[in-house]
Amino acid sequence: MTTTIVFTVLGLLAITLAAGVWVAVSLFSVGLISLGVFRSMPVEKLLAQMIWNVTTTPELLALPMFILMAEILFRTRLSETLFAGITPWTTRLPGRLLHVNVLGCTLFAAISGSSAATTATVGRITLTELFRRGYDKDLAMGSLAGAGTLGLLIPPSLVLIVYGVLAETSILKLFIAGVVPGLLLALGYMIYIAVRTLTRPSMASNEELHVPMVERLAGLRHLGPVIFLILMVLGSMYGGYASPSEAAAVGVVGALIVSAMQGTLTFGNLRQACFGAVRTISMIGLIVAGAYFLSIAIGYLGVPRIIAGEIAGLGLSPFGLIMLLLVFYAILGCVLEGMSSIVMTLPITLALVTQAGFDKVWFGIFLVIVVEMAQITPPVGFNLFVIQGMTGEKIGRIAIATLPFFFIMAGMALLITVFPEIVMFLPENIKLKG
């Protein structure tokens, strides 16, 4: 009977997704059918109660605000100001302006929370400039796709908010835990770009750019809007002045101020931002509600306990379990969008890793890194589609160009597994309020 339950749940998920059913509808339907077949209980009452519980969670209030903030900023001139402010500081680095992709995405990730928004905003000007100046096209596209994934890891992160709600752990701790791995990942990208262009100088433009220190310092004024927003959002959270939800509202106000100062705060732009935010929020909200209901359903069915028992029977070490999950999520990322893969599997995988002795905060960061890998794997890698829309290149070429950055992410996942203190040092040593 137990084996039948497991295969039924997994089979229904596979069939509905393969049939092209919306992820949220798939999650709801599998939970309803499974409970209806294997348990005699008032499913409709359970469904209504679970949807109400998860959608009224105070921590989830941060999600629509951060999404609205990103939508407003996408319609400003932040991409131009980022490029102008960062460019003077990269002229002497091996790879020169290719580093603007990484540094620009790192900074914008700290005010966005979305991988696709980060990639689109930064790439809107950097790709055009890099192509025009003669930089290698594949390295330019690959570095943008890889660095764009930092929008999921560097706080504020939409995926970490969803994970925190479903895993019932502190979103603020998750945010601060993502800082060091995010910066290390950005450093890894920059080292790869430097090494690649040193071994093949033709990949970088041979133009000589000598920018005096006075001009470099003067160019920092272009980063003012970004620094202003980072201080408002992250500063208010880590300083103990605001909860994540309150900081998100502060971020929206800051985005409106920046938009007004840049002259882009028009009724048309604001209307588009609001509609874009509503569409994204509705999609994520349905997926989160469906995932929460499915997790409750499979909990009643005992699926996590069954699968945990089967995996325990394999005799895997904690490290072996994490490596299995790394491969599993890398494969899953080829057919599912990152957030969907997390919410669909979390009820099972979270039980496994906590039983193996891993911290929930650590696992959240690990999951985000492997989900970042899914952002650049075909056929559903969102960052690949964003870059294809900007360049017109084939998905296959873009995917091959991002492959080195995929392996850098995999290396980071291994690194934090061997040295978990990379993730846990800040959350364990900094006293956080709220």
C-alpha positions in Angstrom: 0.0 0.0 0.0 2.8 2.4 0.9 4.6 1.8 -2.4 1.3 2.4 -4.2 0.8 5.7 -2.5 4.3 7.0 -3.4 4.1 5.9 -7.1 0.6 7.3 -7.4 1.7 10.7 -6.1 4.9 10.9 -8.2 3.1 9.5 -11.2 0.3 12.0 -11.1 2.8 14.8 -10.8 4.7 13.5 -13.8 1.6 13.1 -15.9 0.1 16.5 -15.2 3.3 18.3 -15.8 4.1 16.4 -19.0 0.6 17.2 -20.2 1.3 20.9 -19.8 -1.0 21.6 -16.9 -0.1 24.7 -15.0 2.2 24.0 -12.1 -0.2 25.4 -9.5 -3.2 23.4 -10.9 -1.0 20.3 -11.0 -0.1 20.7 -7.3 -3.7 21.2 -6.2 -5.0 18.3 -8.4 -2.4 15.8 -7.2 -3.1 16.7 -3.6 -6.9 16.4 -4.0 -6.8 13.2 -6.0 -4.4 11.5 -3.6 -6.3 12.4 -0.5 -9.6 11.5 -2.2 -8.3 8.0 -3.1 -6.2 7.0 -0.1 -7.8 8.9 2.8 -11.4 9.5 3.8 -11.6 13.1 4.9 -13.3 16.4 4.0 -10.8 17.5 1.4 -12.6 20.7 0.5 -12.5 22.0 4.0 -8.8 21.1 4.3 -8.0 22.9 1.0 -9.8 26.1 2.0 -8.1 26.2 5.4 -4.6 25.5 4.0 -4.9 28.2 1.3 -6.1 30.7 3.9 -3.3 29.8 6.3 -0.5 30.2 3.8 -1.7 33.2 1.9 -2.3 35.2 5.1 1.2 34.4 6.5 2.7 37.8 7.6 6.1 36.8 6.2 4.6 36.4 2.7 3.6 40.1 2.6 7.2 40.9 1.6 6.8 39.1 -1.6 4.4 41.4 -3.5 6.3 44.5 -2.3 9.7 43.3 -3.5 8.1 42.3 -6.8 6.6 45.7 -7.3 9.9 47.3 -6.4 11.7 45.3 -9.1 9.0 46.2 -11.7 9.3 49.9 -10.9 13.1 49.8 -11.1 13.1 47.8 -14.4 11.4 50.9 -16.0 14.0 53.4 -14.7 17.5 54.2 -16.1 19.4 52.2 -13.4 21.0 50.0 -16.1 22.7 53.1 -17.6 23.8 54.5 -14.2 25.2 51.1 -13.2 27.2 50.9 -16.4 28.5 54.4 -16.0 29.5 54.0 -12.4 31.2 50.6 -12.6 33.0 50.8 -16.0 35.8 53.1 -14.8 36.8 50.6 -12.1 37.1 47.6 -14.4 39.4 49.0 -17.1 42.6 47.6 -15.5 41.2 44.1 -14.7 41.9 41.2 -17.0 38.7 41.0 -19.0 38.0 44.7 -18.6 34.3 45.6 -19.2 33.2 41.9 -19.0 33.3 42.4 -15.2 30.6 45.0 -15.5 28.1 42.1 -16.0 29.1 40.5 -12.7 29.4 43.7 -10.7 26.3 45.2 -12.1 24.2 42.1 -11.4 25.7 41.8 -7.9 24.6 45.4 -7.1 21.2 45.1 -8.8 20.5 41.8 -7.1 20.7 43.6 -3.7 17.6 45.6 -4.7 15.8 43.2 -7.0 15.3 39.6 -5.7 14.6 38.3 -9.2 17.0 36.5 -11.4 15.2 37.4 -14.7 14.8 41.0 -13.7 18.5 41.3 -12.8 19.6 39.7 -16.1 17.2 41.9 -18.1 18.0 45.2 -16.4 21.8 44.8 -16.5 22.0 43.2 -19.9 19.8 45.9 -21.5 22.9 48.1 -21.9 25.9 45.9 -21.1 25.4 43.4 -24.0 25.0 46.2 -26.6 28.2 48.0 -25.3 30.2 44.8 -25.1 29.3 43.6 -28.6 29.9 47.1 -30.0 33.4 47.2 -28.4 34.4 43.8 -29.8 34.3 41.6 -26.7 33.7 37.9 -27.2 30.0 37.3 -27.7 29.8 34.0 -25.9 31.7 35.1 -22.9 29.6 38.3 -22.7 26.3 36.3 -22.8 27.6 33.5 -20.5 28.8 36.0 -17.8 25.5 37.8 -17.9 23.4 34.7 -17.6 25.5 33.3 -14.8 25.8 36.6 -12.9 22.0 37.3 -13.4 21.3 34.3 -11.2 22.7 36.2 -8.2 19.3 37.9 -8.0 18.0 34.7 -6.4 20.8 34.5 -3.8 21.8 38.0 -2.7 19.1 39.4 -0.5 16.4 40.3 -0.9 15.5 37.1 -2.7 12.0 36.1 -3.7 12.9 32.4 -3.6 14.2 32.7 -0.1 11.0 34.3 1.0 9.0 31.4 -0.4 11.4 28.9 1.1 11.2 30.6 4.5 7.4 30.5 4.5 7.2 26.9 3.5 10.1 25.7 5.7 8.9 27.8 8.6 12.3 29.5 9.3 13.5 33.0 9.7 13.5 35.0 6.4 15.9 37.5 7.9 18.4 34.8 8.8 18.0 33.4 5.3 18.7 36.8 3.8 21.9 37.4 5.8 23.0 33.8 5.2 23.0 34.5 1.4 25.4 37.4 1.5 28.7 35.6 1.8 27.9 32.8 -0.7 26.5 35.4 -3.1 29.7 37.5 -3.0 31.9 34.4 -3.3 30.0 33.3 -6.3 30.4 36.7 -7.9 34.1 36.5 -7.1 34.3 33.1 -8.7 32.7 34.5 -11.9 35.2 37.3 -12.0 38.2 35.0 -11.5 36.9 32.8 -14.4 36.6 35.8 -16.7 40.1 37.0 -15.7 41.7 33.6 -16.3 39.8 33.0 -19.6 40.8 36.4 -21.0 44.4 36.1 -19.9 44.7 32.7 -21.7 42.8 34.1 -24.8 43.4 37.8 -24.9 41.3 38.1 -28.1 38.1 37.5 -26.0 38.5 40.9 -24.5 38.6 44.2 -26.5 42.1 45.5 -27.1 40.9 49.1 -26.7 43.1 51.0 -24.2 41.0 52.6 -21.5 42.9 54.8 -19.0 40.6 56.5 -16.5 42.2 58.8 -14.0 41.4 58.2 -10.3 39.6 61.6 -10.2 37.2 60.4 -12.9 36.7 57.0 -11.2 35.7 58.7 -8.0 33.5 61.1 -9.8 31.8 58.2 -11.6 30.6 56.8 -8.2 27.9 59.4 -8.2 26.1 57.3 -10.8 25.8 54.5 -8.3 24.1 56.8 -5.8 20.5 55.5 -6.6 21.6 51.9 -6.2 23.4 52.6 -2.9 20.5 54.6 -1.7 18.1 51.7 -2.3 20.5 49.1 -0.7 20.8 51.2 2.4 17.0 51.7 2.6 16.1 48.0 2.1 19.0 46.0 3.6 20.0 48.7 6.1 16.5 48.9 7.6 16.4 45.1 8.0 19.8 44.4 9.4 19.7 47.5 11.5 16.7 46.2 13.3 14.5 49.1 12.1 12.1 47.0 9.9 11.0 43.5 9.4 11.4 42.0 5.9 7.8 42.9 5.0 8.3 46.5 6.3 11.6 46.8 4.4 9.9 45.7 1.2 7.4 48.6 1.6 10.3 50.9 2.3 11.9 49.6 -0.9 8.8 50.4 -3.0 8.9 54.0 -1.7 12.6 54.2 -2.5 12.0 52.9 -6.0 9.3 55.5 -6.5 11.8 58.2 -5.4 14.5 57.0 -7.7 12.0 56.8 -10.6 10.8 60.3 -9.9 14.4 61.7 -9.7 15.3 60.0 -13.1 12.1 61.3 -14.7 10.6 57.9 -15.4 7.8 58.0 -12.9 5.0 58.4 -15.4 1.4 57.1 -15.2 2.1 54.7 -18.0 5.2 53.2 -16.4 3.5 52.9 -13.0 0.5 51.2 -14.6 2.8 48.7 -16.4 4.7 48.1 -13.2 1.6 47.4 -11.2 0.1 45.1 -13.8 3.4 43.2 -14.2 3.6 42.8 -10.4 0.0 41.5 -10.2 0.7 38.9 -12.9 3.9 37.7 -11.2 2.4 37.7 -7.7 -0.7 35.8 -8.8 1.5 33.1 -10.4 3.8 32.7 -7.4 0.9 32.9 -4.9 -1.0 30.1 -6.7 2.2 28.0 -6.8 2.9 28.6 -3.1 -0.6 27.8 -2.1 -0.6 24.6 -4.2 2.7 23.5 -2.8 1.6 24.1 0.8 -1.6 22.1 0.2 0.4 19.2 -1.5 2.9 19.2 1.4 0.0 18.8 3.8 -1.6 16.1 1.7 1.5 14.0 1.3 2.2 14.5 5.0 -1.2 12.9 5.7 -0.3 10.1 3.3 3.0 9.5 5.0 5.0 9.9 1.8 8.0 11.8 3.3 8.4 9.1 6.0 8.2 6.4 3.3 10.8 8.0 1.0 13.0 8.9 4.0 13.0 5.3 5.0 13.9 4.1 1.6 16.8 6.5 1.3 18.0 5.7 4.8 18.1 2.1 3.6 20.7 3.1 1.0 23.1 3.8 3.8 24.1 7.2 2.4 26.2 9.6 4.4 25.0 13.1 4.9 27.5 14.3 2.2 26.3 11.5 -0.1 22.7 12.6 0.4 23.5 16.2 -0.5 25.4 15.1 -3.6 22.3 13.0 -4.6 20.1 16.1 -4.1 22.5 18.2 -6.2 22.2 15.8 -9.1 18.5 15.5 -8.6 17.8 19.2 -8.7 20.2 19.8 -11.6 18.2 17.3 -13.6 14.9 18.6 -12.4 16.0 22.1 -13.4 16.1 21.0 -17.0 12.3 20.5 -17.1 11.0 22.8 -14.3 11.4 26.4 -13.3 13.5 26.8 -10.2 10.8 28.0 -7.7 8.4 25.3 -8.9 11.0 22.6 -8.4 11.6 23.8 -4.8 8.0 24.0 -3.7 7.1 20.7 -5.3 9.9 18.8 -3.6 10.5 20.6 -0.4 8.0 18.5 1.7 10.2 15.5 1.0 13.7 16.9 0.7 13.5 19.1 3.8 12.5 16.1 6.0 15.5 14.2 4.6 18.1 16.9 5.2 16.9 17.8 8.7 16.9 14.2 9.6 20.5 14.0 8.3 21.5 16.9 10.7 21.6 19.8 8.3 20.3 23.2 9.3 17.2 24.6 7.6 18.9 28.0 6.9 21.9 26.2 5.3 19.6 24.0 3.2 17.8 27.1 2.0 21.0 28.6 0.6 22.0 25.3 -0.9 18.7 25.0 -2.6 18.9 28.5 -4.0 22.3 27.8 -5.5 21.1 24.6 -7.2 18.0 26.5 -8.4 20.3 29.1 -9.8 21.8 26.3 -11.9 18.3 25.7 -13.3 18.1 29.3 -14.5 20.7 28.6 -17.1 19.9 25.0 -18.2 17.7 24.4 -21.3 15.0 24.0 -22.2 13.3 26.1 -19.4 16.2 28.3 -18.2 14.6 31.7 -17.7 17.9 33.6 -18.1 18.5 31.9 -21.4 15.2 33.2 -22.7 15.9 36.7 -21.4 19.2 36.8 -23.2 17.7 35.3 -26.4 15.2 38.1 -26.4 17.9 40.7 -26.2 20.3 39.1 -28.7 18.3 36.9 -31.1 20.8 34.1 -30.6 19.8 30.5 -30.5 19.1 29.0 -27.1 21.7 26.2 -27.8 24.5 28.7 -28.3 23.6 30.7 -25.2 23.3 27.5 -23.1 26.8 26.4 -24.2 28.2 29.8 -23.4 26.8 29.6 -19.8 28.1 26.1 -19.2 31.3 27.2 -17.3 29.2 29.3 -15.0 27.0 26.3 -14.3 30.0 24.4 -13.1 31.1 27.3 -10.9 27.7 27.2 -9.2 28.0 23.4 -8.7 31.4 24.0 -7.2 29.9 26.6 -4.8 27.3 24.1 -3.8 30.0 21.6 -3.0 32.1 24.2 -1.2 29.3 25.2 1.2 28.6 21.5 1.8 32.2 20.9 2.9 32.4 24.2 4.7 28.9 25.0 6.0 30.3 27.9 8.1 30.4 29.9 4.9 26.7 30.1 5.1 26.1 29.9 8.8 28.8 32.3 10.1 26.8 35.5 9.8 23.4 34.1 11.0 25.1 32.6 14.0 27.2 35.5 15.0 25.1 38.6 14.2 22.2 39.4 16.5 19.2 40.1 14.3 16.1 41.9 15.4 12.7 41.0 14.1 
